[in-house]
Amino acid sequence: MDIVSRKAILRQLLAEARANKERAEQDADRVRLRVAEKVPVYADMSGAISRILIGASRRVLEDPAHGKEISAKAQREVLELKKRSEEALRAAGYTPEMLAPKYHCPICKVFGASRFTNTAPASRPSWRGGCTTRPMWARKPLSTLT
């Protein structure tokens, strides 16, 4: 029987988690490209948002004294374009959620569209089905664990 070290197991799990995360992000990129082909307005607005952000960054670097005003204006413009983009998507039958990566664990966003399923109860998530980490507010103090 082979003895496998904890480090080797952890390394393998982390490699699988990274691969799952990359796969989920690549799948989302493919969906976004298909949607951009079918809804050209979405692609145009995505490009416009990028141009606004890049232009605002340049203006802030050129004039740091007015950085807050430049940033606020860019944020307003981006929000307006995002709203119009969402409206165009919905009119074409898509939702913004369809374009986001489908991570298996919404907390850590590591275990992307895993081939494993979480069969454990919510109170006991399994490593194969999702993140076993909990937010700081959900953790018990060490004194209660003894």
C-alpha positions as CSV (number, residue, x, y, z in Angstrom):
1,M,0.0,0.0,0.0
2,D,1.4,3.4,-1.0
3,I,1.8,6.0,1.7
4,V,0.9,9.4,0.3
5,S,1.9,12.4,2.2
6,R,-0.6,15.1,3.3
7,K,1.3,17.6,1.1
8,A,0.9,15.5,-1.9
9,I,-2.8,15.1,-1.3
10,L,-3.2,18.8,-0.7
11,R,-1.1,19.6,-3.8
12,Q,-3.4,17.4,-5.9
13,L,-6.6,18.9,-4.4
14,L,-5.4,22.4,-5.1
15,A,-4.4,21.6,-8.6
16,E,-7.8,20.1,-9.2
17,A,-9.4,23.2,-7.7
18,R,-7.4,25.5,-9.9
19,A,-8.3,23.5,-13.0
20,N,-12.0,23.5,-12.0
21,K,-11.9,27.3,-11.5
22,E,-10.2,27.9,-14.9
23,R,-12.7,25.6,-16.6
24,A,-15.6,27.5,-15.1
25,E,-14.1,30.8,-16.2
26,Q,-13.3,29.5,-19.7
27,D,-16.9,28.2,-20.0
28,A,-18.2,31.7,-19.0
29,D,-15.9,33.3,-21.6
30,R,-17.3,31.0,-24.3
31,V,-20.8,31.9,-23.3
32,R,-20.0,35.6,-23.4
33,L,-18.5,35.3,-26.9
34,R,-21.6,33.5,-28.2
35,V,-23.9,36.1,-26.6
36,A,-21.8,38.9,-28.1
37,E,-22.2,37.4,-31.6
38,K,-25.9,37.1,-31.2
39,V,-26.4,40.5,-29.3
40,P,-24.0,43.0,-30.9
41,V,-25.2,45.8,-28.7
42,Y,-23.9,43.8,-25.7
43,A,-20.4,43.6,-27.3
44,D,-20.5,47.3,-28.2
45,M,-21.4,48.3,-24.7
46,S,-18.7,46.0,-23.2
47,G,-16.2,47.7,-25.4
48,A,-17.5,51.1,-24.4
49,I,-17.2,50.3,-20.7
50,S,-13.6,49.2,-21.2
51,R,-12.8,52.4,-23.1
52,I,-14.4,54.5,-20.3
53,L,-12.4,52.8,-17.6
54,I,-9.2,53.1,-19.5
55,G,-9.8,56.7,-20.3
56,A,-10.6,57.5,-16.7
57,S,-7.5,55.8,-15.5
58,R,-5.4,57.8,-17.9
59,R,-7.1,61.1,-16.8
60,V,-6.5,60.3,-13.2
61,L,-2.8,59.7,-13.8
62,E,-2.6,62.9,-15.7
63,D,-4.5,64.9,-13.1
64,P,-4.5,63.2,-9.7
65,A,-6.0,66.3,-8.0
66,H,-9.3,65.6,-9.8
67,G,-9.2,61.9,-9.4
68,K,-12.4,61.6,-7.3
69,E,-14.5,63.6,-9.8
70,I,-13.1,61.7,-12.7
71,S,-13.7,58.3,-11.0
72,A,-17.2,59.3,-10.0
73,K,-18.1,60.4,-13.5
74,A,-16.7,57.1,-14.9
75,Q,-18.6,55.1,-12.4
76,R,-21.9,56.8,-13.4
77,E,-21.2,56.2,-17.1
78,V,-20.3,52.6,-16.5
79,L,-23.4,52.0,-14.4
80,E,-25.6,53.5,-17.1
81,L,-24.0,51.4,-19.8
82,K,-24.3,48.2,-17.6
83,K,-28.1,48.9,-17.2
84,R,-28.5,49.4,-20.9
85,S,-26.5,46.3,-21.6
86,E,-28.6,44.2,-19.2
87,E,-31.8,45.5,-20.9
88,A,-30.4,44.5,-24.3
89,L,-29.5,41.0,-22.9
90,R,-32.9,40.5,-21.4
91,A,-34.6,41.7,-24.6
92,A,-32.6,38.9,-26.4
93,G,-33.6,36.3,-23.8
94,Y,-30.4,36.2,-21.8
95,T,-29.7,37.1,-18.2
96,P,-26.5,38.5,-16.7
97,E,-26.3,35.4,-14.5
98,M,-25.9,33.3,-17.6
99,L,-22.7,35.1,-18.4
100,A,-21.0,34.6,-15.0
101,P,-18.8,31.7,-14.2
102,K,-20.6,28.8,-12.6
103,Y,-18.5,28.1,-9.5
104,H,-19.5,25.2,-7.4
105,C,-18.7,27.1,-4.2
106,P,-20.0,30.7,-4.1
107,I,-17.9,31.4,-1.0
108,C,-14.4,30.6,-2.2
109,K,-15.0,30.4,-6.0
110,V,-12.4,27.7,-6.3
111,F,-14.2,24.5,-7.0
112,G,-15.7,25.7,-10.3
113,A,-18.1,23.4,-12.2
114,S,-16.8,20.4,-10.5
115,R,-17.4,16.8,-11.6
116,F,-18.2,16.0,-8.0
117,T,-21.5,16.7,-6.4
118,N,-22.1,17.8,-2.9
119,T,-24.1,15.0,-1.3
120,A,-23.3,16.0,2.3
121,P,-25.8,18.0,4.3
122,A,-25.3,21.7,4.2
123,S,-24.1,21.6,7.8
124,R,-21.3,19.2,6.7
125,P,-20.1,20.2,3.2
126,S,-17.7,17.7,1.7
127,W,-14.4,18.8,0.1
128,R,-15.5,17.1,-3.1
129,G,-18.7,19.2,-3.4
130,G,-17.7,22.6,-2.3
131,C,-15.8,24.8,0.1
132,T,-15.4,23.6,3.7
133,T,-14.4,27.0,4.8
134,R,-17.0,29.2,6.4
135,P,-17.2,32.9,6.7
136,M,-15.5,34.4,9.8
137,W,-18.9,35.1,11.4
138,A,-20.0,31.5,11.1
139,R,-16.9,30.0,12.8
140,K,-17.1,28.8,16.4
141,P,-14.4,30.0,18.8
142,L,-11.8,27.4,19.6
143,S,-12.9,27.3,23.3
144,T,-16.3,25.8,22.2
145,L,-14.7,23.0,20.2
146,T,-13.1,21.2,23.2
